[in-house]
Amino acid sequence: MLFNLKVRSERNSNGQTVMHRLTLTPELMKLNEQYPLSRLWLMGHLGSVPNV
């Protein structure tokens, strides 16, 4: 479930892993009622989507 997430990680432009706290907004919680966590990630709502 989305509310269990506290930290996400991603790579910066230098290839280093950086950590960010996930801010749970009412909008994000509402989206999670409709979409699973994996879909929210693919849609770019959680960050950490690689630029390819």
Protein Blocks (a to p, Z undefined) as FASTA:
>chain_A
ZZlpfbdcdddfkopacdddddddfklmmmmmmpcfklmmmnopngjiacZZ
